[in-house]
Amino acid sequence: MTITLYDIPSATPVNAWSPNTWKARLDSKFALNFKRIPYKTEWVEYPDIKPLSIKLGVEPTSWKADGSPQYTLPAIYYPSTGVYISDSLKIAQYLEKTYPDTPALFPNGTLALQIAFTDAFASKSISIWSSIVAATYFKLNPRSQEYFRRTREEMTGKKMEELAPTGEALVRQWADFEKGFGRVDEWYSKNDDKGPFLLGDKISWADFVVASYLMRYKVIWGEESNEWKTISSWHDGRWASLLESLKEYHIAA
C-alpha cells in the first residue's frame, strides 16, 4: 500500500527537497527510499500548509510564541490505518515501528543518541541561517515566494534582499559555519576506520539528516557555485563523499 508524502515544491526542475522553515527535510524521503517503502509525493505550496493540515487533521509540529499552532511539512498519510504524521523524526519512528523487517534507521538502540546528535548538529549549522533563507526564497514557486517573503520579513524585520550578510559579516558567518562543521567532522571521524557514516559502516537516520542539510546547500546555491564547492572541500571532502555514499537514496518520487 502506497504512502502519501506531503512536501513543499521548489521552482527547480527536480522537486527533491523541502525548504521547511530553515531546516532541510529530505530525511523523510531518504528514510522511505532506504526502507524501499512505496510512496507518492503531493506538493503543497507554503500558504496551503496550514489549511491542508487542519483539513486533514495533521497535528502541529510546534507552537509559536503567541501560543498558536505551527504546521510544517513533511507529513505522511498511511492509508491502511488512516493515520497522518508530521515531523520527520516522528515519521522515521513510525516507519521503523511499522516496517520492522526493513533496514533499521535506529540500529542497536541508538534512537536517543541519534536525536541528541541531530540536535547538536543543527546548532552547528545555524550560523548560516540568514544566507540560507535568502537563497531559499529564489528557489520557490511564486505563490510560496510571496508567503515566504512576507513571513520571514515579519520575523526578522528586514527585507529579503537585506537578509544575507555581505563583506566582513559574510566572511565571519562562513568562518563560524566551517567551524561548526569542523566539530561535526570530529564526531564522524571517531568511526573513520569502520566506514563513512556516523555509526561507521551502518547507515542511520542521523546520516540522512546531515545529508538533507547538504542536499539543501547543493540545491539552493547550485552544484557549480563557490558555496557548494567550498563546503565540498572541507574536511578532506567528507561531506561530498557522504552524499555520494547515500546517492541511491536521493531519488525523488
N, C-alpha and C positions, 0 to 999 in steps of 0.2 A: 504494500500500500504506500502510495507516494505522499511524502510530507510536503506541505507548502511552507516556503521560507519567504517572509515579507522583508524586503530590503529597500534601500534608497538608491535610485539610479543616478548615474553621472552622465555628463554630456560626451564622455569619451566613447570610442567605438565598442569597448568591452566593459560591460557593467559588472565588473568583478570586484567591486569594493563598496564600502558603505561609510560615508563621512558622518558618522553618528557623534554628535557634539564634537569633541576634539579627539575622540578615540577612533581608531580603526576597528571595525568589527567583522573582518573577514574570518575570524577564528571559527564562527559557526559554519561557514562554508567549508573551511578546512576540515572541521570535525566530521561533517556529513560525508565529504569525499573520502576521508581517511577510513571511515567505517563502511564505505560503499553502500550508503543508505540512499535509496532513490528519493529525489526531491525536485520540486519545480519552484521557480522564483517568481513572485509577484512584486513588481516595482511600485513603490509608494513615494510620491513627492513629499517634501517636508511639510507643507501646510495640511496634508491629508493624514499625517501620522496620528494625531490626537483624535480626530473624529472617527477614523477607522478603528483605532484601539478601543474606544468607548463602544462603538457599534458591535465589535466582536467580543467584547468582554475581556480584552487583554489587560492584565494588571500593569499599573505604572511601574517603572523601574526605579524611580526615586521621587523625592519631594522637593519642591522649590522652597526658597527661603520664606515665601509668604504662606506656605502650607499647602499650596495647590499641587496636584499630581504632575509628574513629568513622564511623558510617554516617549519611548525611543525604540528604534529598531536596531538589530533584527528581532524578529519574533517568528515562531514556528507554529504551525497548526498540525496536530496529529489526528488524522481523520478517524481512526478506529475507536478513539476514545472521546473525540470532540474537544480535546484539550488544546488551549493556546498558551504558549510560554514565551515570555520576553526575558531579555538579559542573557548575554552569551554564556556566562558561567552556568546559569540555571538550565539553559539549553543543553550545554555539554553534559551536565549531571543527569538530565533526563535521558539523553541519548545513551549514556553509559548504563543506566539502570534498565532501559527498555530494550537495549540490544546487547546483552551480556556476552554473546558469542562473537562479537566483532572486536577488532583491535582496541585495546584499552587506552583511553585518554588519561587516566589516572592510575597507572600501574603501581602495584606494590604499596597500596595505601598512601599514595602521595598527594591526595586531594588538598589537604590543609597546607602542605608545604608549597604546592603549586599556586595556591591562592595567595600565600604570603609573597612568593616570588613575583607574581604578576602585579601585585600592589606596589612592591618595591620598584619593579621595572617601570611602571607608569610614572612614578615620582622622578625617575632619572630622565624621562623624556619630556617633561612638562616645560622645560626652558624654551623649547622651540614653538610653543603653543601659538603665539600670535602670528608667526610666519605661516604655520600650518593652516590656521583659519583663513588667512588672506588668500593663500594659494588654493584652498578648497573651493572657495567661492566661485572661481573661474572654471571649475570642473562640473558645476551643477547645471541642470536644465533651468530655463528661465523662470518657471513657477517657483522652484526651490530657491533660486538665486534671490528673488525678492524677499522671501521669508527669512532666508539665512542672513541677508544683509540687515534687515530690519531688527531681528532679534539679537544679532551679535553687536550691532551698533548700540542698541539699548543696553546690552550687558557691559560693554566696555567704555561707552561714552566717546567713542572715536568712529570716524568714517572708515569704511572698509579699506579705502586707499591709504589711510594713515596707520593702519594696524601693524603692518610688518615693519620692523625697525630697519634703519639704514645706517651706513657709516660705521662708526665705532660701536654703536649699540648692537648692530648686527654681528660684528666681529665677536663681541662679548657673548652674545646669545649662542653663537655656534661653538665658542670655546666651552661654554657650560654644557652644551649638548654633547659635544665629544667627550667631555669629562664624565658625564653621566653614563654614556655608552661604554666608556672605559671600565667603569665599575661593573657593568653587566658582563663585559668581556672577562673580567676576573672570575665571576661566578661560573661562566661557561667553561673557562679554562681548567677548572678543577677536574673535569672529566675528559679532557682532550685526548688522553691515551686510550679511551674507550670508544669515542665517536664524536660527531659534530653537534649532538643535541644536549640539552640541559642535563638529561639523565644518561649521557654517554651515547650508547648505541640504541637507546629506546626513544622513539618519538613520543611526545606528550603534549597535552593541551597547552602548556606554557610555551612550547616552541611555536605553536600556532598563533598565540597571542603576539609574541615577538615578531613573527613573520607577517602578521597582519599590519603592524605598525610599519614594517619595512616596505611592504607592498604599497601602503598608502604613500609613503615618501616617494617611491619609484613612480607611482601614477601621477601624483599631483605636480611633481616637478619635471617628470619625463626621464626616460632611461638615459638620454644623452645629455642631461643637464649637469651643470657643475655640482649642484647639490647632491644628486644621486651618486655621481662619480666620487665625490668626497666621502660620502657615507660608505660606499663600496670599498674604499681603500683603507678604511680604519681597521686596525687590529688584525693586520695580515689578511684582510679580505674576508674576515669571519662572516659578516652579515650578508654579503652577496653569496657566499658559499652556503650559508644556512638556507637561503631562499632556493638555491639550486638543488639542495638536498631534499627540499619539500615540493619541488615543482610539479610532481604528478598529482598533488592535491590542490593546486591553484585553480583548476578548471571551474569555470562558472557554469551555472545551469539556469 
